[in-house]
Amino acid sequence: MLSRVASHIYWLGRYLERAENYARFIDVNFNLMQDLPMDMKEQWAPLVAATGDWELYQKKNVGFERHQVMYFLTFDPDNPNSMLCSVTKARENARIIRENLSKETWEKVNELYYMLKEGMEKKVWKKEDPRAFFEKVKDQILLLYGLADSTVARTEGWYFRQLGQLLERADKTSRILDVKYHILLPSTYEVGSPLDFLHWMALLKSVTGFNTYRRLYGNIDPSCVVEFMLLNKYFPRSIFFCLKEAERCLHCISGNSSEGFKNSAEKAIGEMRSRLEYSEVDDVISVGLHEYLDTIQLKINHISDQIDINYFRAKEEFAYEPASQSQSQS
């Protein structure tokens, strides 16, 4: 496979997953706000902090009102990670490699793009209850995943798309979990309160993991929620599961059938996966959840850099650098 094609497929997976996770961020926070006591002010600043675009947001806005944050994360053309920008980039990547995609996949990506454009025209961020719009976006992206799962041959292209999706998902799960840290900053006295448990439930629902968690762990316990979202070996949105599957994708791409590594990307992801595999939730808490998640995000960015170096750049004399692609947020 040409490195150019592989790059576009990889970033198609990342941008679609980024848009879907932003829809989750907003939807779960909106639901959480509905359950807060009447005298509590809505908290939208943590979403901006967790997505890593704090400085950009503050340059453009004063305050963190609901409509401001929702517009910034969903439609703002100046925010390169907004849902509309991510879907636009996903569509552009899909257009460039259209001959490598099924007809149905291209059509659904196109529909998703126009769905976002229509939402912008209708100014859904100003609506009293915009949840139906974000549910529709999530459903459309999940439909795309289902189409790919049912129709795409398991060749290099499949593994590059899966690789992008899984790395993005690991990064965003860490950021969803980090939202809890940012919410707690101004009110640490609420730890262990009913409101605290409400926040943990909202986090589980944001990754569609609430029912699975209850079956595996029973009652809501903060350390168990952290273990579930970070270290669980069976939940498909846990950070460990995503990295384990991403490592498998890399091995399938390189043809590596051993337990070792063939290149720097495989080495980086293998080191990170093994560290998580042999970690316990007490190790995470002793370091500090926020600090631990910060380290994870940096390591995921490093893995993405190594993938770029090994697969998307040709030899020095024929160096290829994909246009308009952006790294995951710092």
PLY file of the C-alpha trace (Angstrom):
ply
format ascii 1.0
element vertex 330
property float x
property float y
property float z
element edge 329
property int vertex1
property int vertex2
end_header
0.00 0.00 0.00
1.23 3.51 -0.82
2.21 5.55 2.24
-0.06 8.37 1.00
-3.11 6.07 0.92
-2.24 4.53 4.28
-1.96 8.00 5.83
-5.38 9.09 4.56
-7.03 5.89 5.79
-5.36 6.24 9.20
-6.50 9.84 9.61
-9.99 9.02 8.37
-10.25 6.65 11.35
-8.87 9.21 13.78
-11.07 12.10 12.70
-14.29 10.07 12.74
-13.50 8.80 16.23
-12.62 12.33 17.38
-15.97 13.68 16.19
-17.87 10.82 17.82
-16.12 11.34 21.13
-16.80 15.08 21.10
-20.48 14.27 20.60
-20.20 12.01 23.64
-18.47 14.73 25.70
-21.24 17.20 25.07
-24.14 14.77 25.34
-23.04 13.32 28.68
-22.30 16.75 30.14
-25.72 17.99 29.07
-27.35 14.97 30.72
-25.29 15.55 33.85
-26.45 19.15 34.04
-30.08 17.98 34.03
-29.44 15.94 37.19
-27.59 18.61 39.15
-29.30 20.31 42.10
-31.23 23.42 41.10
-28.86 25.73 42.98
-25.74 24.42 41.20
-24.32 26.25 38.22
-23.67 24.28 35.04
-20.02 23.34 34.51
-18.87 23.53 30.90
-15.28 24.72 31.41
-14.07 21.16 32.25
-14.93 20.01 28.72
-12.68 22.67 27.22
-9.90 21.84 29.67
-10.13 18.11 28.95
-10.03 18.51 25.17
-6.75 20.43 25.39
-7.93 23.59 23.62
-8.10 25.86 26.66
-5.84 28.63 25.34
-7.59 28.78 21.96
-10.98 28.96 23.65
-9.93 31.80 25.95
-8.61 33.81 23.01
-12.06 33.71 21.42
-14.46 33.75 24.38
-15.17 35.36 27.71
-16.79 32.96 30.16
-17.92 29.37 29.74
-21.62 29.53 29.00
-23.28 26.44 27.58
-23.89 27.87 24.12
-20.30 29.17 23.87
-18.69 25.84 24.73
-21.08 23.84 22.56
-20.40 26.06 19.56
-16.64 25.92 20.12
-16.53 22.13 20.39
-19.07 21.43 17.67
-18.98 24.03 14.90
-16.22 26.61 15.42
-14.17 26.72 12.17
-11.24 28.22 14.10
-11.06 25.19 16.38
-9.21 22.51 14.36
-10.60 19.82 16.65
-14.27 20.83 16.54
-16.70 18.20 15.32
-17.35 20.05 12.06
-13.62 20.48 11.35
-12.93 16.82 12.20
-15.72 15.58 9.95
-14.63 17.95 7.17
-11.10 16.52 7.37
-12.45 12.96 7.50
-14.52 13.64 4.38
-11.52 15.14 2.58
-9.39 12.11 3.42
-12.19 9.84 2.23
-12.56 11.83 -1.01
-8.86 11.53 -1.82
-8.91 7.74 -1.42
-12.47 7.23 -2.62
-11.45 4.35 -4.89
-10.26 2.48 -1.80
-13.60 2.84 0.00
-16.94 1.16 -0.57
-19.70 3.24 -2.14
-21.75 3.00 1.06
-18.89 4.26 3.24
-18.37 7.35 1.09
-22.11 8.09 1.06
-22.39 7.87 4.86
-19.33 10.09 5.39
-20.91 12.60 3.03
-24.23 12.41 4.89
-22.43 13.02 8.19
-20.74 16.12 6.76
-24.03 17.61 5.58
-25.68 16.68 8.87
-23.10 18.87 10.66
-23.56 21.68 8.13
-27.33 21.56 8.63
-26.85 21.64 12.41
-24.75 24.77 12.04
-27.38 26.44 9.86
-30.06 25.61 12.42
-27.82 26.83 15.28
-28.48 23.75 17.39
-26.08 25.00 20.08
-28.69 27.62 20.99
-31.52 25.11 21.41
-32.85 24.32 24.85
-32.32 20.59 24.34
-29.86 19.68 21.54
-29.30 16.07 22.65
-31.14 14.56 19.68
-28.62 16.16 17.31
-25.60 14.71 19.12
-27.26 11.30 19.35
-27.80 11.43 15.59
-24.12 12.24 14.97
-23.01 9.34 17.19
-25.40 6.95 15.47
-24.18 8.00 12.02
-20.54 7.35 12.94
-21.41 4.02 14.56
-23.24 3.12 11.34
-20.03 3.86 9.45
-18.13 1.55 11.78
-20.72 -1.17 11.24
-20.46 -0.82 7.47
-16.70 -1.13 7.62
-16.87 -4.12 9.93
-19.26 -5.94 7.59
-17.88 -5.03 4.16
-14.17 -4.20 4.28
-11.55 -6.88 3.59
-9.02 -7.39 6.39
-6.07 -6.06 4.43
-3.57 -3.31 5.29
-6.17 -0.59 4.71
-8.48 -2.09 7.33
-5.71 -2.25 9.91
-4.58 1.34 9.30
-8.14 2.63 9.79
-8.55 0.52 12.92
-5.19 1.74 14.18
-6.21 5.39 13.85
-9.59 4.76 15.45
-8.14 2.85 18.40
-5.39 5.36 19.20
-7.88 8.22 19.04
-10.30 6.31 21.25
-7.60 5.62 23.85
-6.70 9.30 23.88
-10.31 10.41 24.22
-11.12 7.89 26.95
-8.24 9.39 28.94
-9.69 12.85 28.36
-13.23 11.80 29.32
-11.78 10.39 32.55
-9.80 13.59 33.05
-13.04 15.61 32.93
-13.75 14.23 36.40
-10.50 15.72 37.71
-11.32 19.14 36.26
-14.87 19.06 37.64
-13.56 18.29 41.12
-10.92 21.03 41.18
-13.12 23.77 42.69
-14.96 21.48 45.10
-12.83 18.68 46.56
-15.10 18.58 49.62
-17.71 16.84 47.45
-15.57 13.67 47.11
-17.70 10.72 48.21
-20.95 12.70 48.15
-24.05 11.70 46.11
-23.06 14.38 43.60
-19.64 12.74 43.27
-21.26 9.40 42.42
-23.50 11.16 39.92
-20.38 12.42 38.13
-18.86 8.92 37.99
-22.11 7.52 36.59
-22.10 10.21 33.91
-18.55 9.27 32.91
-19.54 5.62 32.54
-22.54 6.58 30.42
-20.32 8.75 28.22
-18.47 5.62 27.08
-21.67 3.53 26.94
-20.19 1.45 29.74
-22.62 1.94 32.63
-24.47 -1.39 32.32
-21.26 -3.32 31.59
-19.61 -1.75 34.63
-22.55 -2.67 36.89
-22.41 -6.29 35.74
-18.66 -6.50 36.38
-18.25 -4.39 39.52
-21.69 -3.79 41.03
-21.81 -0.54 43.01
-20.26 2.70 41.80
-16.81 3.03 43.33
-14.34 5.66 42.04
-11.32 3.33 42.04
-13.33 0.65 40.23
-14.49 3.16 37.60
-10.87 4.24 37.01
-9.81 0.59 36.71
-12.68 -0.14 34.31
-11.95 2.77 31.98
-8.18 2.56 32.18
-7.08 -1.04 32.76
-9.98 -3.40 31.97
-8.92 -6.12 29.51
-12.35 -6.77 28.03
-14.17 -3.42 27.73
-13.60 -2.12 24.15
-13.26 1.51 25.22
-10.78 1.01 28.04
-7.37 2.51 27.34
-5.61 -0.83 27.79
-7.97 -2.65 25.42
-7.54 0.03 22.74
-3.75 -0.10 22.97
-3.68 -3.89 22.95
-5.78 -3.96 19.76
-3.76 -1.12 18.20
-0.59 -3.11 18.83
-2.18 -6.11 17.10
-3.00 -3.89 14.10
0.63 -2.77 13.90
1.81 -6.38 13.98
-0.64 -7.32 11.20
0.61 -4.41 9.08
4.29 -5.30 9.53
3.72 -9.05 9.41
5.24 -9.43 12.86
4.22 -12.82 14.26
6.59 -12.71 17.24
6.20 -11.16 20.66
8.90 -8.58 19.96
8.92 -5.51 17.73
10.00 -4.75 14.18
10.09 -0.94 14.32
10.00 2.02 16.71
6.19 2.29 16.55
5.75 -1.31 17.70
8.36 -0.79 20.41
6.65 2.35 21.74
3.18 0.84 21.85
4.49 -2.45 23.26
6.20 -0.66 26.13
3.05 1.33 26.92
0.74 -1.68 26.65
2.93 -3.82 28.91
3.15 -1.05 31.52
-0.65 -0.82 31.63
-1.05 -4.60 31.59
0.97 -4.97 34.78
-0.40 -1.89 36.53
-3.03 -1.84 39.25
-5.43 0.95 40.05
-3.51 1.69 43.27
-0.43 2.47 41.13
-2.49 5.02 39.20
-3.92 6.66 42.29
-0.51 6.85 43.98
0.85 8.81 41.01
-2.27 10.95 40.75
-5.02 10.36 38.20
-4.52 13.64 36.33
-0.74 13.21 36.15
-1.09 9.58 35.03
-3.54 10.54 32.27
-1.29 13.39 31.13
1.55 10.89 30.70
-0.71 8.54 28.74
-1.74 11.31 26.35
1.90 12.25 25.72
2.82 8.62 25.06
-0.08 8.19 22.61
1.14 11.26 20.73
4.64 9.73 20.67
3.25 6.46 19.25
1.42 8.42 16.55
4.67 10.22 15.67
6.45 6.88 15.34
3.69 5.53 13.08
4.09 8.61 10.89
7.87 8.15 10.69
7.70 4.43 9.92
4.77 4.29 7.51
3.71 7.66 6.14
7.04 9.26 5.29
8.93 7.90 2.31
12.72 7.80 2.25
14.37 11.15 2.87
14.82 11.97 -0.79
11.11 11.33 -1.43
9.72 12.60 1.85
5.96 12.84 2.00
4.22 14.95 4.57
0.41 14.76 4.50
-1.31 18.11 4.17
-3.79 19.43 6.70
-3.42 16.54 9.13
-3.16 17.44 12.80
-1.80 15.55 15.76
-4.00 14.67 18.70
-4.30 17.47 21.23
-1.44 18.05 23.61
0 1
1 2
2 3
3 4
4 5
5 6
6 7
7 8
8 9
9 10
10 11
11 12
12 13
13 14
14 15
15 16
16 17
17 18
18 19
19 20
20 21
21 22
22 23
23 24
24 25
25 26
26 27
27 28
28 29
29 30
30 31
31 32
32 33
33 34
34 35
35 36
36 37
37 38
38 39
39 40
40 41
41 42
42 43
43 44
44 45
45 46
46 47
47 48
48 49
49 50
50 51
51 52
52 53
53 54
54 55
55 56
56 57
57 58
58 59
59 60
60 61
61 62
62 63
63 64
64 65
65 66
66 67
67 68
68 69
69 70
70 71
71 72
72 73
73 74
74 75
75 76
76 77
77 78
78 79
79 80
80 81
81 82
82 83
83 84
84 85
85 86
86 87
87 88
88 89
89 90
90 91
91 92
92 93
93 94
94 95
95 96
96 97
97 98
98 99
99 100
100 101
101 102
102 103
103 104
104 105
105 106
106 107
107 108
108 109
109 110
110 111
111 112
112 113
113 114
114 115
115 116
116 117
117 118
118 119
119 120
120 121
121 122
122 123
123 124
124 125
125 126
126 127
127 128
128 129
129 130
130 131
131 132
132 133
133 134
134 135
135 136
136 137
137 138
138 139
139 140
140 141
141 142
142 143
143 144
144 145
145 146
146 147
147 148
148 149
149 150
150 151
151 152
152 153
153 154
154 155
155 156
156 157
157 158
158 159
159 160
160 161
161 162
162 163
163 164
164 165
165 166
166 167
167 168
168 169
169 170
170 171
171 172
172 173
173 174
174 175
175 176
176 177
177 178
178 179
179 180
180 181
181 182
182 183
183 184
184 185
185 186
186 187
187 188
188 189
189 190
190 191
191 192
192 193
193 194
194 195
195 196
196 197
197 198
198 199
199 200
200 201
201 202
202 203
203 204
204 205
205 206
206 207
207 208
208 209
209 210
210 211
211 212
212 213
213 214
214 215
215 216
216 217
217 218
218 219
219 220
220 221
221 222
222 223
223 224
224 225
225 226
226 227
227 228
228 229
229 230
230 231
231 232
232 233
233 234
234 235
235 236
236 237
237 238
238 239
239 240
240 241
241 242
242 243
243 244
244 245
245 246
246 247
247 248
248 249
249 250
250 251
251 252
252 253
253 254
254 255
255 256
256 257
257 258
258 259
259 260
260 261
261 262
262 263
263 264
264 265
265 266
266 267
267 268
268 269
269 270
270 271
271 272
272 273
273 274
274 275
275 276
276 277
277 278
278 279
279 280
280 281
281 282
282 283
283 284
284 285
285 286
286 287
287 288
288 289
289 290
290 291
291 292
292 293
293 294
294 295
295 296
296 297
297 298
298 299
299 300
300 301
301 302
302 303
303 304
304 305
305 306
306 307
307 308
308 309
309 310
310 311
311 312
312 313
313 314
314 315
315 316
316 317
317 318
318 319
319 320
320 321
321 322
322 323
323 324
324 325
325 326
326 327
327 328
328 329
